[in-house]
Amino acid sequence: MSQSARHSYPLFYQLPPSMKVLFTNVLIMLGFAYIMGFAQIYSVHGHEDGKPGLSVHDIQIAYRGSADHTRLESALLGPMSGMLPGFEAQQIIHWIHAGAKEGEFTSTIRPILQNRCMGCHDGNSPGLPKLVEYQDVSEVTQSDHGVSITTLVRVSHVHLFGLTVVFAVVGFIFSHAYVKWKYLKSVIMTIPFLAIFVDIASWWLTKWGSPLFGYAVFIGGGLMAVSFAFQWVVSMYQMWFFKCPPDECPID
């Protein structure tokens, strides 16, 4: 096979500048989006166990629940921890531990909820618990059973579509990279899709199977992150700095 026919699919160095600029802009925006995704995961799940930092235990609590916490307490320690001052959160938690009595709710807890929570928890937001009356709040002072099936279905659906599109775009851009071993490129492009399956399947298995699947959530997410970073860096480098070996690529 002649050198000119060896790479019939265009590599980065063969692309016009306008296409390389387009790919660069797309990768930069997706890179920022991925960083924001990490920040969102940390802010939502990073304090589920009441300790700083994201851990497997946080993931297990988020999906499976915790026998040590009620739903409201888990929310105050986890995803809602930034929605109100710490001393007010501790007032609510102390009220829960003291038996969640209606008298103290009316005098102390309701004003906190009205000031901090009514913007989202007034009963008009689908999927969010209503926190207006004592009867509403008492329902979330029961044992925490983790994320609901409705929420898990919704989040799985969104992530399956969204991550598939992200890695389809990144993979398409990366497909223009020079890789000496022809099958390695296909393997690299397949890994994130396997990781998506492992990650999302492990959400369900953590909730309904064994808490040990929380480790698989970490593994799947880690594989996605490493794959994204590898394809991103290789694509950016080869677009602007890489010189293809003359014995492998056609010479203009």
N, C-alpha and C positions, 0 to 999 in steps of 0.2 A: 504494500500500500504506500502510495506517495505521501510526502509530508503534507501537501496541500489538501489531501483527502482524509488525513488522519483525524482531524477535528472538524467534521462537517457542521456540528453545532457550534455557534459562535462563543468564544471565550471572552472574558472581560476585556482583554487588550484589543479585541476586534470590534467592540461595540462603539458606536458614535458617542461623542462627549455628552450629548443631550440625554441619552439613555443612562449613562453612568451618573449624571447629575440627578436624574429622576430616582434611580435606585438608591443613591446616597441619601437623598431627602427622605425617602420611605424608611430606610433603615434607621436613620436618626430619630424619626418620630416613633417608630416601633420600639427603639431602645429606651426612650423616655417612658413610653407606655409600660414597658416591662418593669422598669424601676418603680413606677407608681403602683404597679400590681404587687410588687414585693412590699411596698410601704402599706398598702391596703390590707394585705394578709397579716402583717405584723400588728397594725392598729386594731384589727378586728379580733384576732386570736392570740395575740402576744401576751395577754394577761389573764387567760381563762383560769389558770391555776393560782392566780393571785401573786405570781412572781414575774419579774421582768424577763424579757427574752422569750422567743418562740421555741417551744419544745414539743416533743412527741406527746407529752402529757396534755399540753394545750389542745392539740389536735384531737386526742381521745375524748377530752371533755366536750369540745365543740360538737362532735358528731354523735357521741355515745351518751353524753350527759355525765352527771356526777352525783353520787349518793350523798355527798357531803354538802351540796349546795342546792338551793331552790333555783327555779328559772330566773327569778328577778335578781337574786344574788349573783348568779353566774353572769348575767348581763351587765350588772354594775361593776363586776370585777374584770369583765372582758370587753366586748365591743362597745358598751355604753360608758366605759370608765372616763372618757373625756367629755361627756355631756354635762357633768355637774361637778362641783367641787368635792374633793375627797371627804371632807367632814360631813357633807350632806349625804353622800353615799354610805358612810359609816352609820349615820343616823338611821337610814332605811334598813341596813343590814342588822343593826342592833334591834330594831323593832321586829324584824322577822324572827331573830333568835329568841326574842322575849315572848313569842307567841302570836305576833301579828294581830293584836287586839284592835277592835274597831274604834274605841275611844281615842287611843293615841294616834290612830290613822287620821281621824278628823282634825285633831288639834295640831299635829306635827308633820305627818307624812304627806297629806293631801296638798298643803301649800307648796312643798318642795316639788311634787309631781306637776302641779299646775304651772309653776315657774319654769321648770326645766324640761318637761316631757310632753306637754299637751300639744306642741307643734306637730308631733308625729303620732302620738298615742291617744288621739281624741276619738278614735273609733272610725275615722273616715279613710284610713290608709290600709288597704288590703294586705293581709299577711302580718300586720303588726298588732300586738295585743292592746286592747283598750285599757287605759289606766285612769279612768275618771272616777268611778265610784268604788267603795270598799269591796263590793262583790267582784268587780272586775280585777282589782289588784290581788284579792285573795286567791284567784285562780293561778297567778304566777308566783305565789309563795309556796307552791307545792314542789315536790321533788323534780329536779332537772333531768329530763330524759333526752337532752341533746336537741339537735336540729330536727325540725318537723319534716315529715315526708313531703309535704307541699313545698317547703323551702328547698329541700334536697333535690326534688325533681326540677324545680325552676333553676337552681344554680347549676345543676348538671347540664341542663339543656343549653343555658347561656354559654357555659364554658366549652361544651363540645363544639358548638358552632363557632364561637369566637376564637378559640385556640386553633381549631382546624384551619380557619381562614388565615390567622397569623402565620402559622408554619407553612401553609401553602404559598404565601407571598414570600416569606424568607427562603423557602426551599427553591422557589422559582428563580429568585435572584442568585442564590448559591449554585444553581445548576450551571451557571456560566463560569464557575471557577475551574481552574486547572487542577486536576487530581491525577497523579501518576498511575494509581491503580484504579481502573475504570469502575470496578464494583464497589469500591470504598465510598464513592460519592453517594451511591444509592443507599448504602447502609446508613451513612450519616443523615441523609434526608428522611429515612424511615424511623430512626430512633425516637424523635420527639412525638410521633404519632402513637408509637407503642407506649411512651411515657404518659401521654394523655389518657390512654385507656387504663393503665395501671393506677394513675392518680385518682381518677374519678371512680373507677370500680372500687378502690380502697376506701373511699368515703362511705359507700354503702356497706362494705364488709366491716368497717370499723364500727358502724352503728349496729348492724344486725349480726355480725359474726364475732370475731375476737378483737379486743383492743390492740392486739399485736399488729393488726393491719394499719395502725397509725404510723408504724415505721415505713410501710409501703407508700403511704401518702408522701412522706418525706423523700423517699427514693424516687418516686415518679416526678415530684416537683423538681428535685435536684437534677434529674436527667434532662428535663425540659430546659432548665436554666442553662446547664452546661452546653446543650445542643444549640440553643439560641445564641449563646455567647460565641461559640466556635464558628457557626455559620456567619454570624455578624462580623466578627473580626476578620475571617478569611476573605469574605466578600469585599469589605472595605479596603483591606490591604491589597488584594489583587486588582481591584479597580484602578488604584492610583499609584501603586508602588512596585508591584510585582512584574518581573520580566520572565516570560515563559522560556524554558530552555530551548535553544535553537534546534536541538536534535529531536525535540518532542512536538514543537509547534511550527506551523508554516511560517516562513519568513516573508514579509511583505517586500 
